[in-house]
């Protein structure tokens, strides 16, 4: 009976090449060789994905402005980014169980690599449809990469602090983004935004290299426990969704509004990088704060900051006020995301369906915000 029990707990999944009949819960064949990356791998993989996100988030609104056949379509490439992230929510959740987290994160990074290359081709040949497809694939990579925070939260007794630690990995990427984008643009001048698109592709290539070195999937009794009811995700998803909608609206609409205010198109990279920096910088103190403040309080504070940012952006066209609104919005997004991630686990593990529905809600709200960006 003991051998039968051991076999019943084997991590069996498609592509697992080891025999399930030998009663030995050994690592899959693709886990052999070298020392795998642990929690540091989650943070570094997310950091490379954030670098790609930073560059793409600044380039796509400008690409839409350059290539759109009509002004009303200018926000479509950025909206495609959010649509791709929304569509990736369920595959990102369930492919982890089917093929392992290495394969899931590697697939997402591969889509980001392809999306950056597609965007570069669209810019070179002035093809609006290619820019939208590139944005879609880059968004799907973003949808996969945000599951790094769920992986960290699931493996920690302090999910809020663990998810904040992963988000903090994006801080260096946000700091390096403008300088790297400028260098990439200089390398391929005079082709505007092509260097940025290629940089996004390279960032996801680095994320792919990290993904294939992640630690093997953990097998724990916690994963076998009964998941929390799906209704438990309602309030955390609503709180974080409001912050994500505000973030997306400001990120998608601010470059266009800044250009109208006389800011050069290349300078908007700095404004978006400032916003992305503000999205991840609060994660450093939140690693400590999340240990002492309740998850609903953190999520509520994030929603409040996001609402304040919206009021600032709508009330003024001054570049300094828009920059401040981007900073406040980024801080609100980070606080709400960390709070909601911890809140999800207040009633126990939400299960793969719950996680998929939660992230789907967040990216759907971000998509709505991106669609409304033209009215900012």
C-alpha positions as CSV (number, residue, x, y, z in Angstrom):
1,X,0.0,0.0,0.0
2,X,2.8,2.4,0.8
3,X,4.2,2.0,-2.7
4,X,0.8,2.6,-4.2
5,X,0.4,5.8,-2.1
6,X,3.8,7.0,-3.2
7,X,2.9,6.5,-6.9
8,X,-0.4,8.3,-6.5
9,X,1.4,11.5,-5.4
10,X,3.8,11.5,-8.4
11,X,3.8,14.8,-10.3
12,X,2.5,13.2,-13.5
13,X,1.9,15.5,-16.4
14,X,2.2,15.5,-20.3
15,X,5.8,15.5,-21.3
16,X,7.0,13.8,-18.1
17,X,9.5,11.2,-19.4
18,X,10.2,9.4,-16.2
19,X,8.3,6.1,-15.6
20,X,5.4,6.4,-13.3
21,X,5.4,2.8,-12.5
22,X,8.7,2.6,-10.5
23,X,7.3,4.2,-7.3
24,X,10.1,6.9,-7.3
25,X,9.0,10.5,-7.3
26,X,12.1,11.6,-9.2
27,X,12.6,14.8,-11.0
28,X,11.5,15.0,-14.7
29,X,14.1,14.5,-17.3
30,X,14.2,18.2,-18.2
31,X,15.2,19.0,-14.6
32,X,18.6,17.3,-14.9
33,X,21.9,19.2,-15.1
34,X,23.2,22.1,-13.2
35,X,21.8,23.8,-10.1
36,X,18.4,25.3,-10.7
37,X,17.4,28.8,-9.7
38,X,15.1,29.3,-6.7
39,X,13.4,32.4,-5.4
40,X,16.1,34.6,-7.1
41,X,15.1,33.0,-10.4
42,X,11.5,34.2,-9.9
43,X,12.6,37.7,-9.2
44,X,15.1,37.9,-12.0
45,X,12.7,36.3,-14.6
46,X,10.1,38.9,-13.6
47,X,12.7,41.7,-13.9
48,X,13.6,40.9,-17.5
49,X,9.9,40.7,-18.3
50,X,9.4,44.1,-16.7
51,X,12.2,45.5,-18.9
52,X,10.3,44.3,-21.9
53,X,7.1,45.7,-20.5
54,X,8.7,49.1,-19.8
55,X,10.0,49.5,-23.4
56,X,6.8,48.1,-25.0
57,X,4.5,50.3,-22.9
58,X,6.3,53.4,-24.1
59,X,6.8,52.3,-27.7
60,X,3.3,51.0,-28.5
61,X,1.3,54.2,-28.0
62,X,3.8,56.1,-30.2
63,X,3.8,53.3,-32.8
64,X,0.0,53.6,-32.9
65,X,0.3,57.4,-33.4
66,X,2.8,56.9,-36.3
67,X,1.1,54.0,-38.1
68,X,-2.6,54.2,-37.4
69,X,-4.7,54.8,-40.5
70,X,-7.0,56.9,-38.4
71,X,-6.4,58.9,-35.3
72,X,-9.2,56.9,-33.5
73,X,-7.1,53.7,-33.9
74,X,-3.9,55.1,-32.4
75,X,-4.4,53.4,-29.0
76,X,-5.0,49.9,-30.6
77,X,-1.4,48.6,-30.3
78,X,-1.3,49.4,-26.6
79,X,-4.8,48.0,-26.2
80,X,-3.5,44.9,-27.9
81,X,-0.9,44.6,-25.2
82,X,-3.6,44.5,-22.5
83,X,-5.8,42.1,-24.6
84,X,-2.9,39.7,-25.0
85,X,-2.3,39.7,-21.2
86,X,-6.0,39.1,-20.6
87,X,-6.1,36.2,-23.0
88,X,-3.0,34.6,-21.4
89,X,-4.5,34.5,-17.9
90,X,-6.1,31.0,-18.1
91,X,-3.3,29.4,-20.1
92,X,-0.7,30.8,-17.7
93,X,-2.6,29.3,-14.7
94,X,-3.3,25.9,-16.1
95,X,-0.2,25.2,-18.2
96,X,1.8,25.2,-14.9
97,X,0.0,22.0,-13.8
98,X,0.0,20.4,-17.3
99,X,3.6,21.0,-18.3
100,X,5.3,22.5,-15.3
101,X,6.2,26.1,-14.5
102,X,9.4,26.0,-16.5
103,X,7.5,25.3,-19.7
104,X,4.8,27.8,-18.9
105,X,7.1,30.7,-18.2
106,X,9.3,29.7,-21.1
107,X,6.3,29.8,-23.4
108,X,5.4,33.3,-22.2
109,X,8.9,34.6,-22.8
110,X,9.0,33.1,-26.3
111,X,5.8,34.9,-27.1
112,X,7.4,38.2,-25.9
113,X,10.5,37.5,-28.1
114,X,8.3,36.9,-31.1
115,X,6.2,40.0,-30.2
116,X,9.2,42.3,-30.1
117,X,10.4,41.1,-33.4
118,X,7.0,41.4,-35.0
119,X,6.7,45.0,-33.7
120,X,10.1,45.8,-35.2
121,X,9.1,44.4,-38.6
122,X,5.8,46.4,-38.4
123,X,7.8,49.6,-37.7
124,X,10.3,49.0,-40.5
125,X,7.6,48.3,-43.1
126,X,5.0,50.7,-41.5
127,X,2.4,48.0,-41.1
128,X,-0.2,48.9,-38.4
129,X,-1.5,45.3,-38.3
130,X,2.0,44.0,-37.5
131,X,2.3,46.5,-34.7
132,X,-1.0,45.3,-33.2
133,X,0.0,41.7,-33.5
134,X,3.4,42.4,-31.9
135,X,1.6,44.2,-29.0
136,X,-0.7,41.2,-28.6
137,X,2.1,38.8,-28.2
138,X,4.1,41.1,-25.9
139,X,0.9,41.3,-23.8
140,X,0.6,37.5,-23.6
141,X,4.2,37.4,-22.4
142,X,3.2,39.9,-19.7
143,X,0.2,37.8,-18.7
144,X,2.5,34.8,-18.1
145,X,5.2,36.8,-16.3
146,X,2.7,38.1,-13.7
147,X,2.3,34.6,-12.4
148,X,5.7,34.8,-10.9
149,X,4.1,36.6,-8.0
150,X,1.6,33.8,-7.4
151,X,4.4,31.2,-7.5
152,X,6.3,33.2,-4.8
153,X,3.2,33.7,-2.7
154,X,2.2,30.0,-2.8
155,X,5.7,29.0,-1.5
156,X,5.7,31.4,1.4
157,X,4.0,31.7,4.8
158,X,3.9,35.5,4.2
159,X,2.3,35.8,0.7
160,X,2.2,39.6,0.7
161,X,5.9,40.0,1.5
162,X,6.8,37.2,-1.0
163,X,4.8,38.8,-3.9
164,X,6.3,42.2,-3.0
165,X,9.8,40.6,-3.2
166,X,9.1,39.4,-6.8
167,X,7.7,42.8,-7.8
168,X,10.8,44.5,-6.4
169,X,12.8,42.6,-9.0
170,X,11.2,44.9,-11.6
171,X,12.8,48.0,-9.9
172,X,16.3,47.6,-11.6
173,X,14.6,46.9,-14.9
174,X,12.6,50.1,-14.6
175,X,15.7,52.1,-13.7
176,X,17.8,50.7,-16.6
177,X,14.9,50.9,-19.2
178,X,15.4,54.5,-20.4
179,X,19.2,54.2,-20.8
180,X,18.9,50.9,-22.6
181,X,16.1,52.1,-24.8
182,X,18.2,55.2,-25.8
183,X,21.2,53.1,-26.6
184,X,19.1,50.7,-28.7
185,X,17.5,53.6,-30.6
186,X,20.9,55.0,-31.3
187,X,22.2,51.7,-32.7
188,X,19.4,51.5,-35.3
189,X,18.9,55.2,-36.1
190,X,17.2,56.7,-38.0
191,X,14.6,54.0,-37.6
192,X,12.5,55.4,-34.8
193,X,11.2,52.8,-32.2
194,X,12.8,49.9,-34.0
195,X,15.6,49.7,-31.4
196,X,13.1,49.8,-28.6
197,X,11.2,46.9,-30.2
198,X,14.4,44.9,-30.5
199,X,15.3,45.7,-26.9
200,X,11.9,44.3,-25.8
201,X,12.6,41.1,-27.8
202,X,16.1,40.8,-26.2
203,X,14.6,41.3,-22.7
204,X,12.2,38.4,-23.2
205,X,15.1,36.3,-24.6
206,X,16.8,36.8,-21.3
207,X,13.6,35.9,-19.4
208,X,13.5,32.7,-21.5
209,X,17.0,31.9,-20.4
210,X,16.0,32.3,-16.8
211,X,12.8,30.3,-17.2
212,X,14.5,27.2,-18.3
213,X,16.8,27.3,-15.2
214,X,14.0,27.7,-12.6
215,X,13.8,25.2,-9.8
216,X,11.7,22.1,-10.3
217,X,8.1,22.4,-9.5
218,X,7.6,21.9,-5.7
219,X,5.4,19.0,-4.7
220,X,3.7,19.8,-1.3
221,X,0.7,18.8,0.7
222,X,-0.5,22.3,0.3
223,X,-1.1,21.8,-3.4
224,X,-3.4,18.8,-2.6
225,X,-5.5,20.8,-0.2
226,X,-9.1,21.7,-1.0
227,X,-9.0,25.1,-2.8
228,X,-10.9,28.1,-1.4
229,X,-14.3,28.9,-3.0
230,X,-14.1,31.0,-6.2
231,X,-16.3,33.7,-4.5
232,X,-13.3,34.5,-2.2
233,X,-11.5,36.2,-5.1
234,X,-14.3,38.7,-5.7
235,X,-13.3,41.6,-3.4
236,X,-9.5,41.3,-4.0
237,X,-10.1,41.2,-7.8
238,X,-12.4,44.2,-7.6
239,X,-9.9,46.3,-5.6
240,X,-6.9,45.4,-7.8
241,X,-9.0,45.8,-11.0
242,X,-9.7,49.4,-10.2
243,X,-6.0,50.1,-9.7
244,X,-5.1,48.3,-12.9
245,X,-7.7,50.2,-15.0
246,X,-6.3,53.5,-13.7
247,X,-2.7,52.5,-14.4
248,X,-3.5,51.3,-17.9
249,X,-5.5,54.4,-18.8
250,X,-2.7,56.7,-17.7
251,X,0.1,54.7,-19.2
252,X,-1.7,54.5,-22.6
253,X,-3.0,58.0,-22.7
254,X,-0.2,60.0,-21.2
255,X,2.3,59.7,-24.1
256,X,-0.3,61.0,-26.5
257,X,-1.2,63.8,-24.1
258,X,2.5,64.7,-23.5
259,X,3.1,64.9,-27.2
260,X,0.2,67.3,-27.5
261,X,1.8,69.4,-24.7
262,X,5.0,69.8,-26.8
263,X,7.1,67.0,-25.2
264,X,9.2,65.2,-27.8
265,X,8.2,61.6,-28.7
266,X,11.6,60.3,-27.5
267,X,11.3,62.1,-24.2
268,X,8.1,60.2,-23.4
269,X,10.2,57.1,-22.7
270,X,11.5,58.9,-19.6
271,X,7.9,59.7,-18.4
272,X,6.8,56.1,-18.8
273,X,10.0,54.8,-17.2
274,X,9.2,57.1,-14.2
275,X,5.8,55.5,-14.0
276,X,7.1,52.0,-14.2
277,X,9.7,52.9,-11.6
278,X,6.9,54.1,-9.3
279,X,5.1,50.8,-10.0
280,X,7.9,48.7,-8.5
281,X,9.8,50.9,-6.1
282,X,7.1,50.6,-3.4
283,X,7.5,46.9,-3.4
284,X,10.8,47.2,-1.5
285,X,9.2,48.8,1.7
286,X,6.0,46.7,1.1
287,X,8.1,43.6,1.8
288,X,8.2,44.8,5.4
289,X,4.8,46.7,5.5
290,X,2.9,43.6,4.3
291,X,4.0,41.7,7.4
292,X,2.3,44.2,9.7
293,X,-0.6,45.7,7.7
294,X,-3.7,43.7,6.7
295,X,-4.1,42.8,3.1
296,X,-7.5,44.5,2.6
297,X,-6.1,47.7,4.1
298,X,-3.2,47.6,1.6
299,X,-5.5,47.0,-1.3
300,X,-7.8,49.9,-0.2
301,X,-4.8,52.2,0.1
302,X,-3.8,51.3,-3.5
303,X,-7.3,52.0,-4.8
304,X,-7.2,55.4,-3.1
305,X,-3.9,56.4,-4.6
306,X,-5.1,55.3,-8.1
307,X,-8.2,57.4,-7.8
308,X,-6.1,60.5,-6.8
309,X,-3.9,59.9,-9.8
310,X,-6.9,59.9,-12.1
311,X,-8.1,63.2,-10.7
312,X,-4.7,64.8,-11.2
313,X,-4.4,63.6,-14.8
314,X,-7.9,64.7,-15.8
315,X,-7.6,68.1,-14.1
316,X,-4.4,69.3,-15.8
317,X,-2.4,69.3,-19.0
318,X,0.8,70.4,-17.4
319,X,3.7,67.9,-18.0
320,X,4.8,68.2,-14.3
321,X,1.3,67.3,-13.1
322,X,1.0,64.4,-15.5
323,X,4.4,63.1,-14.3
324,X,3.2,63.3,-10.7
325,X,0.0,61.5,-11.7
326,X,2.0,58.7,-13.3
327,X,4.1,58.4,-10.1
328,X,1.0,58.3,-7.8
329,X,-0.7,55.8,-10.2
330,X,2.3,53.5,-10.1
331,X,2.5,53.5,-6.3
332,X,-1.3,52.8,-6.1
333,X,-1.0,49.9,-8.6
334,X,1.9,48.3,-6.6
335,X,0.1,48.7,-3.3
336,X,-3.2,47.3,-4.6
337,X,-1.5,44.4,-6.4
338,X,0.5,43.3,-3.3
339,X,-2.5,43.7,-1.0
340,X,-4.9,41.8,-3.4
341,X,-2.3,38.9,-3.9
342,X,-2.1,38.4,-0.1
343,X,-5.9,38.9,0.3
344,X,-6.5,36.0,-2.2
345,X,-4.9,33.6,0.3
346,X,-6.7,34.8,3.4
347,X,-9.3,32.1,3.0
348,X,-6.8,29.5,1.8
349,X,-5.3,28.6,-1.5
350,X,-7.5,30.0,-4.3
351,X,-6.8,27.1,-6.7
352,X,-5.8,27.4,-10.4
353,X,-9.3,28.5,-11.5
354,X,-9.4,31.2,-8.9
355,X,-5.9,32.5,-9.8
356,X,-6.9,32.5,-13.5
357,X,-10.1,34.4,-12.9
358,X,-8.3,36.9,-10.7
359,X,-5.6,37.7,-13.2
360,X,-8.2,37.7,-16.0
361,X,-10.2,40.3,-14.1
362,X,-7.1,42.5,-13.6
363,X,-6.1,42.4,-17.2
364,X,-9.6,42.9,-18.5
365,X,-9.8,46.0,-16.3
366,X,-6.4,47.1,-17.8
367,X,-7.8,46.5,-21.3
368,X,-10.8,48.7,-20.6
369,X,-8.4,51.4,-19.3
370,X,-6.3,51.1,-22.4
371,X,-9.4,51.5,-24.6
372,X,-10.4,54.6,-22.7
373,X,-6.9,56.1,-23.0
374,X,-7.9,58.1,-26.1
375,X,-10.3,60.2,-24.0
376,X,-7.7,61.2,-21.3
